[in-house]
Amino acid sequence: GKPSGLLYKYATGTDELVGEVELGLFPATMEISPATGLLYCVNFDLHGDMRPSSVSIVDPDEMVEVARTTTGPMPHGSRVSPDGLYHYSCSMMADTLYEIDAVDFSVAPVPPHRQAMPGHEGHPGHMGHTEHASMQHGTAKPTWVFPHPFERKVYVALNGSDEVVEVDLDAWAITRRLATAKGPYNVEATSDGRKLVVSYKSAGAVGIWDLERGVELAHIPSSRKVTHGVVTSRDARYAFVSCEGIGGESGTLDVFDLETNARVCTLELGLQAGGIAFWKSE
C-alpha cells in the first residue's frame, strides 16, 4: 500500500519467490477460480478519502494483472462460487455486496428488487451490484462473504451490526439474519453445507452454527482476544481459526472439532496472524 501493493508467488516445494506483480492500494483477500484459473484480489485501499476501489484480476502463471474491476469503497472478502464462474466481495464502507462475472470481469446489473443490507430502508448503502453507494460510511460494515457449497446462496458477516445474513443469489435478497456475538469478521460453511463457522473479532470467540436450523451450537473463546480468519477442512470435520494477538503477543492457530464443537488444539504463530487458507489433506 505504499503507494501500491504487491502480490508475491512462491514455489511451495522450495519456498522460493518466483514472481511478483503490482496491484492496487492495500491488496487483501484473494482466491483463484477453478473455472478460469485466474486470481481475484480485492484492493482494500486504506489511503486517503473513501472512494470506490477495485478487484484486481491476475494471471497467476504469468503474474500479470489482466483487468481491474471497480466496485465500492474498502472492498473486503474475496470468494468465488463453487463453479468458479462468479466472484463475490463486499464494500465495507458502503454496506454493499458485489457479484463479478469471473469470465468477462463485468459487475452484474442491479435488479429492481435489491434490498438494503442493514435492514432499514433509508440507508444509503444498498446490496446492489453496480451502483456506487454514497461515500457516507455504512453501519453494517460487511467484512466477509462465503458462497454455500451447493446452493445459490452466500453468507455475509456484518461486522458493524453483529449479524450474519444469508443472501439468495437468484432473488438478490436477504432471506435470513443470524444475530451473532460482537464483531463477526470471517465466515465459512462446511463442505456438506451443514455448519457455518464464524470468527467474532471483537468478542474474541468463535461461533459454530447449524445452518438448517439457524441456531448457534457453540460459542467458544479463542486463545487470543482478536479472532480473525476461518477455514474448514474438506471433510467438514475441523475448523481452523487464526488469532492476531495484541502488541508483542504471538498470533495463534486454533483448531476446532466440528463433531464435538470444541477447541482441541492451539499452535503459536507469528505476530498478527490473519488470513488463512487450507492447502490439502492426505
Backbone as numpy.savetxt, mean C-alpha at the origin, in Angstrom:
# Nx Ny Nz CAx CAy CAz Cx Cy Cz
15.12 11.66 -3.08 14.34 12.88 -3.08 15.15 14.15 -3.08
16.42 14.13 -3.36 17.28 15.33 -3.36 18.05 15.46 -4.67
17.53 15.99 -5.75 16.14 16.42 -5.89 15.21 15.30 -6.31
15.74 14.31 -7.01 14.90 13.18 -7.42 15.41 11.90 -6.78
14.54 10.88 -6.76 14.92 9.62 -6.15 15.46 8.63 -7.16
16.05 7.57 -6.65 16.64 6.54 -7.50 16.04 5.18 -7.18
15.94 4.36 -8.21 15.58 2.95 -8.06 16.83 2.12 -8.32
17.18 1.26 -7.39 18.36 0.41 -7.52 17.95 -1.04 -7.80
18.75 -1.73 -8.58 18.52 -3.13 -8.90 19.73 -3.94 -8.44
19.46 -5.00 -7.66 20.51 -5.86 -7.14 20.34 -7.29 -7.64
21.44 -7.98 -7.84 21.41 -9.42 -8.13 21.26 -10.15 -6.81
20.22 -10.98 -6.68 19.96 -11.62 -5.39 20.99 -12.68 -5.03
21.66 -13.24 -6.03 22.65 -14.26 -5.73 23.93 -13.71 -5.13
24.30 -12.48 -5.54 25.58 -11.91 -5.11 25.44 -10.61 -4.33
24.22 -10.07 -4.25 23.98 -8.76 -3.63 24.71 -7.64 -4.36
25.01 -7.84 -5.63 25.73 -6.85 -6.42 24.76 -5.84 -7.03
25.10 -4.56 -6.95 24.32 -3.52 -7.60 24.54 -3.62 -9.11
23.47 -3.85 -9.87 23.62 -4.09 -11.31 22.90 -3.04 -12.16
22.21 -2.10 -11.54 21.55 -1.07 -12.32 20.87 -0.04 -11.45
20.62 1.14 -12.02 19.87 2.17 -11.32 19.20 3.09 -12.34
18.13 3.76 -11.91 17.43 4.69 -12.77 16.83 5.78 -11.89
16.83 7.01 -12.38 16.25 8.13 -11.64 14.76 8.17 -11.86
14.00 8.35 -10.77 12.54 8.44 -10.85 12.10 9.85 -10.44
10.95 9.98 -9.80 10.47 11.28 -9.36 10.94 11.59 -7.96
10.25 12.53 -7.32 10.59 12.93 -5.96 10.12 11.89 -4.95
11.02 11.43 -4.10 10.72 10.51 -3.01 9.96 9.26 -3.46
10.53 8.46 -4.36 9.87 7.21 -4.75 9.68 6.30 -3.54
8.54 5.64 -3.48 8.21 4.84 -2.29 7.84 3.41 -2.69
6.57 3.03 -2.50 6.17 1.65 -2.72 6.20 1.27 -4.20
6.57 0.01 -4.47 6.64 -0.44 -5.86 6.25 -1.91 -5.97
5.83 -2.30 -7.16 5.51 -3.70 -7.43 5.65 -3.97 -8.93
5.98 -5.21 -9.28 6.12 -5.61 -10.69 4.87 -6.37 -11.12
4.34 -6.03 -12.28 3.15 -6.70 -12.81 3.52 -8.05 -13.42
2.80 -9.13 -13.08 3.05 -10.43 -13.71 2.60 -10.46 -15.16
1.79 -9.49 -15.58 1.30 -9.46 -16.96 2.23 -8.69 -17.88
2.70 -7.52 -17.45 3.53 -6.68 -18.31 5.02 -6.83 -18.02
5.37 -7.30 -16.83 6.77 -7.38 -16.45 7.36 -6.03 -16.07
6.54 -4.99 -16.05 7.00 -3.64 -15.71 6.83 -3.38 -14.22
7.63 -2.45 -13.74 7.60 -2.07 -12.33 6.89 -0.73 -12.19
6.00 -0.62 -11.20 5.21 0.59 -10.98 5.56 1.13 -9.60
6.04 2.37 -9.54 6.52 2.95 -8.29 5.88 4.32 -8.07
5.27 4.54 -6.92 4.68 5.84 -6.61 5.79 6.82 -6.19
5.68 8.05 -6.69 6.59 9.12 -6.29 5.90 9.95 -5.21
6.23 9.67 -3.95 5.50 10.18 -2.79 5.60 11.71 -2.67
6.72 12.29 -3.05 6.93 13.74 -3.14 6.60 14.50 -1.85
7.57 14.54 -0.95 7.43 15.30 0.29 7.97 16.72 0.16
8.32 17.14 -1.04 9.01 18.41 -1.24 8.04 19.54 -1.60
8.11 20.64 -0.83 7.38 21.84 -1.22 5.87 21.73 -1.04
5.14 22.49 -1.85 3.68 22.56 -1.75 3.04 21.26 -2.22
1.83 21.01 -1.69 1.07 19.85 -2.12 0.59 20.06 -3.55
0.96 19.16 -4.43 0.52 19.22 -5.82 0.46 17.79 -6.36
-0.26 17.54 -7.44 -0.33 16.19 -7.97 1.06 15.63 -8.27
1.28 14.39 -7.87 2.54 13.71 -8.17 2.25 12.60 -9.18
2.99 11.49 -9.11 2.92 10.54 -10.23 3.30 9.13 -9.83
3.08 8.23 -10.79 3.53 6.84 -10.71 4.54 6.63 -11.84
5.76 6.21 -11.50 6.77 5.90 -12.51 6.62 4.46 -12.96
6.64 4.24 -14.28 6.58 2.89 -14.84 7.96 2.58 -15.43
8.57 1.49 -14.97 9.97 1.18 -15.28 10.09 -0.19 -15.91
10.93 -0.29 -16.96 11.35 -1.58 -17.49 12.49 -2.07 -16.59
12.24 -3.10 -15.75 13.27 -3.52 -14.79 14.42 -4.29 -15.42
14.26 -4.76 -16.65 15.37 -5.42 -17.35 16.39 -4.39 -17.82
15.89 -3.36 -18.50 16.76 -2.31 -19.02 17.01 -1.19 -18.02
16.22 -1.17 -16.94 16.28 -0.10 -15.94 16.12 1.27 -16.60
14.99 1.40 -17.31 14.62 2.63 -17.99 13.19 2.99 -17.59
12.95 4.25 -17.25 11.60 4.70 -16.99 10.90 4.91 -18.34
9.84 4.13 -18.58 9.17 4.18 -19.88 7.98 5.12 -19.88
7.46 5.47 -18.70 6.32 6.38 -18.62 6.20 6.91 -17.20
5.46 8.01 -17.08 5.17 8.57 -15.76 3.74 9.08 -15.79
2.85 8.47 -15.00 1.43 8.81 -15.01 1.10 9.70 -13.82
0.49 10.84 -14.07 0.12 11.78 -13.01 -1.11 11.28 -12.27
-1.05 11.34 -10.94 -2.22 10.97 -10.11 -2.53 12.14 -9.17
-2.34 11.96 -7.86 -2.68 13.01 -6.90 -1.53 13.34 -5.97
-1.73 14.28 -5.05 -0.67 14.66 -4.12 -0.33 13.55 -3.13
0.97 13.31 -2.95 1.50 12.28 -2.06 0.89 10.91 -2.31
1.10 10.33 -3.50 0.61 8.98 -3.78 1.31 7.96 -2.89
0.57 7.01 -2.40 1.11 6.03 -1.46 0.50 4.67 -1.76
1.21 3.60 -1.35 0.73 2.27 -1.67 0.88 2.05 -3.16
1.24 0.87 -3.58 1.41 0.62 -5.02 1.25 -0.87 -5.23
0.07 -1.27 -5.65 -0.21 -2.70 -5.81 -0.94 -2.95 -7.12
-0.61 -4.07 -7.76 -1.26 -4.45 -9.01 -2.29 -5.54 -8.73
-3.29 -5.62 -9.59 -4.31 -6.65 -9.48 -3.69 -8.03 -9.68
-4.34 -9.08 -9.20 -3.77 -10.43 -9.34 -3.44 -10.81 -10.78
-4.22 -10.30 -11.76 -3.92 -10.60 -13.16 -2.87 -9.67 -13.74
-2.43 -8.68 -12.96 -1.38 -7.78 -13.39 -1.80 -6.70 -14.36
-3.11 -6.55 -14.62 -3.57 -5.63 -15.66 -3.93 -4.24 -15.15
-4.04 -4.09 -13.82 -4.38 -2.79 -13.26 -3.48 -2.48 -12.07
-3.18 -1.21 -11.93 -2.36 -0.74 -10.81 -3.21 0.18 -9.93
-3.08 0.02 -8.61 -3.85 0.82 -7.67 -2.92 1.56 -6.72
-3.27 2.81 -6.44 -2.55 3.61 -5.46 -3.51 4.64 -4.88
-3.09 5.28 -3.79 -3.92 6.29 -3.13 -3.21 7.62 -3.09
-3.97 8.70 -3.19 -3.43 10.02 -2.91 -3.70 10.30 -1.45
-2.63 10.28 -0.64 -2.80 10.41 0.81 -3.38 11.77 1.19
-3.03 12.82 0.44 -3.47 14.15 0.82 -4.73 14.62 0.10
-5.33 13.78 -0.73 -6.58 14.15 -1.38 -7.65 13.07 -1.21
-7.37 12.07 -0.36 -8.36 11.03 -0.07 -8.90 10.37 -1.33
-7.99 10.02 -2.25 -8.42 9.53 -3.56 -7.76 8.20 -3.90
-8.55 7.30 -4.46 -8.04 6.02 -4.97 -7.92 6.12 -6.49
-6.79 5.64 -7.03 -6.56 5.69 -8.47 -6.38 4.28 -9.05
-6.92 4.10 -10.23 -6.74 2.87 -11.00 -6.07 3.21 -12.32
-4.91 2.59 -12.57 -4.16 2.82 -13.80 -4.16 1.54 -14.62
-4.40 1.68 -15.92 -4.29 0.56 -16.84 -2.81 0.21 -16.96
-2.43 -1.00 -16.56 -1.02 -1.38 -16.52 -0.40 -1.54 -17.90
-1.24 -1.62 -18.94 -0.74 -1.81 -20.30 -0.52 -0.48 -21.01
-1.53 0.41 -20.98 -1.38 1.68 -21.71 -1.09 2.86 -20.78
-1.03 2.61 -19.45 -0.61 3.59 -18.43 -1.60 4.72 -18.23
-2.82 4.59 -18.75 -3.82 5.64 -18.58 -4.56 5.46 -17.26
-5.06 6.57 -16.73 -5.90 6.54 -15.54 -7.34 6.36 -16.02
-8.04 5.39 -15.43 -9.40 5.07 -15.90 -10.35 6.24 -15.70
-11.39 6.35 -16.53 -12.34 7.46 -16.41 -13.20 7.35 -15.15
-13.68 8.50 -14.71 -14.50 8.54 -13.49 -15.94 8.19 -13.83
-16.53 7.17 -13.17 -17.96 6.90 -13.38 -18.80 7.92 -12.61
-20.05 8.09 -12.97 -20.88 9.13 -12.32 -21.22 8.81 -10.87
-21.07 7.55 -10.44 -21.49 7.18 -9.10 -20.32 7.07 -8.13
-19.27 7.85 -8.35 -18.14 7.81 -7.42 -18.61 8.23 -6.03
-17.86 7.84 -5.02 -18.26 8.09 -3.64 -17.10 8.71 -2.90
-17.38 9.67 -2.03 -16.32 10.29 -1.24 -15.69 9.26 -0.33
-14.38 9.23 -0.26 -13.67 8.23 0.53 -14.01 8.28 2.02
-14.02 9.48 2.67 -14.23 9.49 4.11 -15.67 9.26 4.52
-16.62 9.44 3.60 -18.01 9.13 3.93 -18.86 10.32 4.27
-18.38 11.58 3.98 -19.30 12.70 4.11 -19.24 13.53 2.84
-20.42 13.88 2.34 -20.59 14.34 0.98 -19.79 15.59 0.63
-19.64 16.51 1.57 -19.02 17.78 1.23 -17.51 17.75 1.14
-16.91 16.62 1.35 -15.44 16.55 1.39 -14.85 16.76 0.00
-13.75 17.52 -0.10 -13.19 17.81 -1.43 -12.53 16.63 -2.11
-12.08 15.65 -1.33 -11.40 14.52 -1.94 -12.39 13.43 -2.31
-12.34 12.96 -3.55 -13.26 11.91 -3.98 -12.50 10.66 -4.38
-13.19 9.55 -4.26 -12.58 8.30 -4.64 -12.71 8.13 -6.14
-12.30 9.13 -6.89 -12.40 9.12 -8.34 -11.12 8.60 -8.96
-11.12 8.45 -10.28 -9.95 7.95 -10.99 -9.08 9.09 -11.50
-9.67 10.10 -12.13 -8.83 11.04 -12.87 -8.80 12.45 -12.34
-9.90 12.95 -11.83 -9.89 14.36 -11.49 -9.03 14.59 -10.26
-8.20 15.63 -10.30 -7.32 15.93 -9.19 -8.10 16.71 -8.15
-8.21 16.13 -6.96 -9.00 16.75 -5.91 -8.32 18.03 -5.43
-9.07 18.80 -4.67 -8.54 20.04 -4.12 -7.25 19.78 -3.37
-6.34 20.77 -3.40 -5.09 20.63 -2.69 -5.25 20.81 -1.19
-6.50 21.08 -0.74 -6.77 21.07 0.70 -6.50 19.67 1.22
-5.84 19.58 2.36 -5.47 18.27 2.90 -6.72 17.45 3.21
-6.67 16.19 2.88 -7.76 15.29 3.20 -7.76 14.91 4.66
-8.82 14.26 5.08 -8.93 13.84 6.48 -8.80 12.33 6.63
-9.14 11.57 5.59 -9.06 10.10 5.69 -7.62 9.60 5.56
-6.82 10.28 4.75 -5.40 9.96 4.56 -5.16 8.48 4.23
-5.62 8.02 3.08 -5.37 6.63 2.68 -3.88 6.38 2.45
-3.37 5.33 3.06 -1.93 5.04 2.98 -1.61 3.74 2.25
-2.58 2.88 2.03 -2.28 1.60 1.42 -3.51 1.04 0.75
-3.28 0.31 -0.33 -4.37 -0.38 -1.02 -3.89 -1.78 -1.35
-4.79 -2.76 -1.19 -4.42 -4.14 -1.51 -5.59 -4.84 -2.19
-5.37 -5.40 -3.39 -6.46 -6.10 -4.10 -6.78 -7.45 -3.46
-8.06 -7.79 -3.46 -8.48 -9.13 -3.04 -7.86 -10.15 -3.99
-7.46 -11.32 -3.50 -6.75 -12.27 -4.37 -7.56 -12.82 -5.53
-8.89 -12.84 -5.44 -9.66 -13.39 -6.57 -11.01 -12.70 -6.79
-11.37 -11.72 -6.00 -12.60 -10.97 -6.21 -12.27 -9.55 -6.66
-13.23 -8.89 -7.31 -13.03 -7.54 -7.83 -13.22 -6.51 -6.71
-12.30 -6.55 -5.75 -12.35 -5.66 -4.61 -10.94 -5.25 -4.24
-10.83 -4.08 -3.60 -9.57 -3.71 -2.96 -9.88 -3.24 -1.55
-8.87 -3.31 -0.69 -8.98 -2.84 0.68 -8.03 -1.67 0.86
-8.54 -0.58 1.45 -7.76 0.64 1.59 -7.67 1.02 3.06
-6.45 1.24 3.55 -6.23 1.70 4.92 -6.39 3.20 4.98
-7.29 3.69 5.81 -7.49 5.12 6.00 -6.84 5.52 7.32
-5.61 6.00 7.21 -4.80 6.28 8.39 -5.38 7.40 9.23
-6.06 8.36 8.60 -6.57 9.50 9.34 -7.91 9.29 9.99
-8.71 8.34 9.48 -10.04 8.12 10.04 -10.17 6.78 10.75
-9.06 6.06 10.90 -9.02 4.82 11.68 -10.04 3.79 11.19
-9.91 3.45 9.91 -10.76 2.40 9.36 -10.12 1.84 8.09
-10.57 0.65 7.73 -10.23 0.04 6.45 -11.52 -0.05 5.65
-11.47 0.40 4.40 -12.68 0.32 3.57 -12.49 -0.72 2.48
-13.57 -1.39 2.17 -13.62 -2.34 1.06 -14.28 -1.64 -0.12
-13.61 -1.68 -1.29 -14.10 -1.00 -2.47 -14.45 -2.02 -3.55
-15.67 -1.96 -4.04 -16.11 -2.77 -5.17 -15.59 -2.08 -6.44
-14.73 -2.76 -7.18 -14.08 -2.13 -8.34 -15.01 -1.99 -9.54
-16.03 -2.83 -9.64 -16.98 -2.70 -10.73 -17.94 -1.55 -10.49
-18.44 -1.44 -9.26 -19.33 -0.33 -8.93 -18.54 0.94 -8.61
-17.24 0.80 -8.35 -16.37 1.89 -7.89 -17.04 2.63 -6.72
-17.31 1.84 -5.67 -17.98 2.38 -4.48 -17.51 1.61 -3.25
-17.53 2.29 -2.13 -17.21 1.66 -0.85 -18.38 0.78 -0.44
-18.11 -0.50 -0.19 -19.18 -1.43 0.17 -19.13 -1.85 1.64
-18.00 -1.61 2.30 -17.91 -2.00 3.70 -16.84 -1.17 4.39
-17.08 -0.83 5.67 -16.11 -0.09 6.47 -15.81 -0.87 7.74
-14.54 -1.04 8.02 -14.09 -1.77 9.21 -13.42 -0.77 10.15
-14.04 -0.50 11.28 -13.46 0.42 12.27 -12.27 -0.27 12.94
-11.11 0.41 12.93 -9.88 -0.21 13.40 -9.30 0.54 14.59
-8.17 0.05 15.08 -7.40 0.77 16.07 -6.78 2.00 15.40
-6.08 2.82 16.18 -5.58 4.09 15.68 -4.45 3.90 14.66
-4.59 4.60 13.53 -3.52 4.68 12.55 -3.28 3.44 11.71
-4.31 2.83 11.08 -4.03 1.72 10.16 -3.13 2.22 9.04
-2.13 1.42 8.66 -1.13 1.92 7.72 -0.97 1.02 6.50
-0.66 -0.26 6.72 -0.56 -1.24 5.62 -1.58 -2.34 5.85
-2.05 -2.94 4.75 -2.98 -4.07 4.84 -2.58 -5.11 3.80
-2.84 -6.36 4.10 -2.69 -7.41 3.09 -3.66 -8.54 3.40
-4.34 -9.00 2.34 -5.24 -10.14 2.46 -4.45 -11.43 2.21
-4.82 -12.49 2.88 -4.18 -13.78 2.66 -4.59 -14.33 1.30
-3.79 -15.25 0.78 -4.01 -15.78 -0.57 -5.33 -16.53 -0.71
-5.89 -17.03 0.40 -7.18 -17.72 0.35 -8.35 -16.75 0.51
-8.06 -15.46 0.71 -9.11 -14.47 0.84 -9.86 -14.50 2.16
-9.38 -15.26 3.13 -10.11 -15.42 4.39 -9.78 -14.35 5.41
-8.54 -13.88 5.44 -8.13 -12.96 6.49 -7.45 -11.72 5.92
-7.53 -10.65 6.69 -6.87 -9.39 6.37 -6.00 -9.02 7.55
-4.72 -8.73 7.27 -3.79 -8.34 8.31 -3.53 -6.84 8.17
-3.66 -6.11 9.27 -3.56 -4.65 9.25 -2.51 -4.20 10.26
-1.57 -3.36 9.82 -0.62 -2.77 10.77 -1.22 -1.46 11.28
-1.20 -1.29 12.61 -1.69 -0.06 13.24 -0.46 0.75 13.66
-0.07 1.68 12.81 1.18 2.40 13.03 1.14 3.26 14.28
0.02 3.92 14.53 -0.09 4.79 15.70 -0.33 4.01 16.98
-1.05 2.91 16.89 -1.38 2.11 18.07 -0.27 1.13 18.44
0.72 0.93 17.54 1.79 -0.02 17.83 1.28 -1.44 17.96
0.46 -1.85 17.01 -0.17 -3.17 17.11 -0.50 -3.69 15.71
-0.98 -4.94 15.68 -1.39 -5.59 14.45 -2.79 -6.16 14.65
-3.66 -5.96 13.67 -4.99 -6.53 13.71 -5.13 -7.65 12.69
-5.74 -8.75 13.10 -6.04 -9.86 12.20 -7.56 -9.95 12.08
-8.06 -9.80 10.84 -9.49 -9.71 10.60 -10.02 -10.91 9.82
-11.23 -11.31 10.17 -11.98 -12.29 9.40 -12.74 -11.51 8.32
-12.36 -11.72 7.05 -12.95 -10.93 5.97 -14.42 -11.25 5.71
-14.78 -12.51 5.84 -16.17 -12.89 5.56 -17.12 -12.22 6.54
-16.75 -12.25 7.83 -17.63 -11.70 8.87 -17.37 -10.24 9.17
-16.20 -9.73 8.74 -15.86 -8.34 9.03 -15.60 -8.06 10.49
-15.00 -9.03 11.17 -14.72 -8.86 12.60 -13.22 -9.05 12.84
-12.71 -8.33 13.84 -11.31 -8.45 14.19 -11.13 -9.65 15.12
-10.32 -10.61 14.69 -10.09 -11.84 15.46 -9.05 -11.64 16.55
-8.10 -10.75 16.30 -7.03 -10.53 17.28 -6.46 -9.13 17.11
-6.10 -8.53 18.24 -5.39 -7.23 18.27 -4.14 -7.47 19.10
-2.98 -7.48 18.45 -1.75 -7.95 19.08 -0.71 -6.84 19.11
-0.18 -6.49 20.29 0.87 -5.46 20.35 2.10 -5.88 19.55
2.71 -4.91 18.87 3.95 -5.16 18.14 5.14 -5.11 19.09
6.29 -5.57 18.61 7.50 -5.55 19.44 8.10 -4.15 19.53
7.70 -3.23 18.65 8.11 -1.84 18.68 6.86 -0.98 18.53
6.96 0.31 18.88 5.78 1.17 18.93 5.31 1.66 17.56
6.21 1.67 16.56 5.82 2.20 15.25 5.73 1.04 14.26
4.53 0.48 14.11 4.31 -0.67 13.24 4.19 -0.21 11.80
4.74 -0.97 10.85 4.82 -0.46 9.49 4.28 -1.44 8.45
5.17 -2.22 7.78 4.79 -3.01 6.62 4.20 -4.36 6.96
3.40 -4.90 6.03 2.75 -6.20 6.22 2.91 -7.03 4.96
3.22 -8.32 5.13 3.18 -9.26 4.02 2.79 -10.62 4.59
2.06 -11.41 3.79 1.66 -12.75 4.24 2.32 -13.81 3.37
2.53 -14.98 3.95 3.12 -16.08 3.18 2.11 -16.62 2.19
2.59 -17.23 1.13 1.70 -17.66 0.05 0.79 -18.81 0.44
1.13 -19.51 1.53 0.24 -20.58 2.00 -0.78 -20.06 3.01
-0.81 -18.71 3.22 -1.77 -18.05 4.12 -1.59 -18.44 5.58
-0.43 -19.00 5.93 -0.21 -19.46 7.29 0.40 -18.38 8.20
1.28 -17.54 7.65 2.00 -16.57 8.47 1.88 -15.16 7.92
1.97 -14.19 8.83 2.09 -12.78 8.46 3.40 -12.25 9.01
4.06 -11.41 8.23 5.33 -10.80 8.63 5.13 -9.29 8.66
5.48 -8.66 9.77 5.23 -7.24 9.96 6.51 -6.55 10.41
6.88 -5.47 9.72 8.06 -4.69 10.10 7.66 -3.59 11.08
8.57 -3.31 12.01 8.35 -2.25 13.00 9.56 -1.33 12.99
9.33 -0.03 12.96 10.40 0.92 12.72 11.36 1.12 13.90
10.89 1.10 15.11 11.71 1.51 16.24 11.71 3.02 16.35
12.14 3.55 17.49 12.16 4.99 17.74 13.58 5.41 18.08
14.05 6.50 17.48 15.39 7.00 17.74 16.45 5.98 17.35
17.31 5.62 18.29 18.36 4.65 18.02 17.94 3.21 18.23
16.66 2.99 18.52 16.15 1.64 18.75 16.13 0.86 17.43
16.54 -0.39 17.46 16.56 -1.20 16.24 15.14 -1.49 15.76
15.00 -1.63 14.44 13.74 -2.09 13.90 13.61 -3.59 14.11
12.41 -4.11 13.91 12.20 -5.54 14.10 11.29 -6.10 13.02
11.31 -7.42 12.90 10.37 -8.18 12.08 9.58 -9.09 13.01
8.28 -8.88 13.08 7.40 -9.73 13.89 6.74 -10.76 12.99
6.66 -12.01 13.48 6.03 -13.09 12.72 4.78 -13.54 13.47
3.67 -13.63 12.76 2.39 -14.00 13.35 1.88 -15.29 12.72
1.43 -16.22 13.57 0.81 -17.45 13.11 -0.67 -17.16 12.88
-1.14 -17.30 11.64 -2.52 -16.95 11.32 -3.52 -18.06 11.62
-3.03 -19.19 12.12 -3.94 -20.22 12.62 -4.27 -19.97 14.09
-3.25 -19.57 14.86 -3.47 -19.31 16.28 -3.69 -17.83 16.57
-3.46 -16.98 15.56 -3.59 -15.53 15.71 -2.73 -14.99 16.84
-1.47 -15.41 16.84 -0.54 -15.01 17.90 0.82 -14.67 17.30
1.56 -13.76 17.95 2.93 -13.46 17.53 3.84 -14.58 18.03
4.60 -15.18 17.13 5.38 -16.37 17.48 6.89 -16.13 17.41
7.33 -15.01 16.82 8.76 -14.79 16.68 9.02 -13.31 16.41
10.17 -12.82 16.89 10.61 -11.46 16.58 12.10 -11.48 16.25
12.47 -10.78 15.20 13.86 -10.70 14.76 14.28 -9.24 14.71
15.43 -8.91 15.32 15.92 -7.53 15.27 16.54 -7.24 13.90
16.21 -6.03 13.38 16.72 -5.61 12.08 17.48 -4.29 12.25
17.66 -3.56 11.15 18.30 -2.26 11.21 17.32 -1.18 11.64
17.83 0.05 11.70 17.00 1.18 12.09 15.90 1.44 11.07
14.74 1.87 11.57 13.64 2.33 10.71 13.17 1.27 9.71
13.02 0.03 10.15 12.53 -1.03 9.26 11.17 -0.62 8.70
11.02 -0.68 7.38 9.80 -0.17 6.75 9.18 -1.15 5.77
9.40 -0.89 4.47 8.79 -1.71 3.44 9.26 -3.16 3.51
8.39 -4.07 3.13 8.70 -5.50 3.25 8.05 -6.24 2.08
8.73 -7.26 1.56 8.19 -8.08 0.49 8.53 -9.53 0.75
7.71 -10.43 0.24 7.94 -11.87 0.43 8.53 -12.42 -0.85
9.72 -13.03 -0.76 10.42 -13.51 -1.96 9.91 -14.87 -2.40
10.08 -15.89 -1.57 9.60 -17.22 -1.94 9.61 -18.12 -0.72
8.94 -19.24 -0.81 8.98 -20.25 0.25 9.27 -21.59 -0.37
9.99 -22.41 0.36 10.39 -23.73 -0.15 10.03 -24.80 0.86
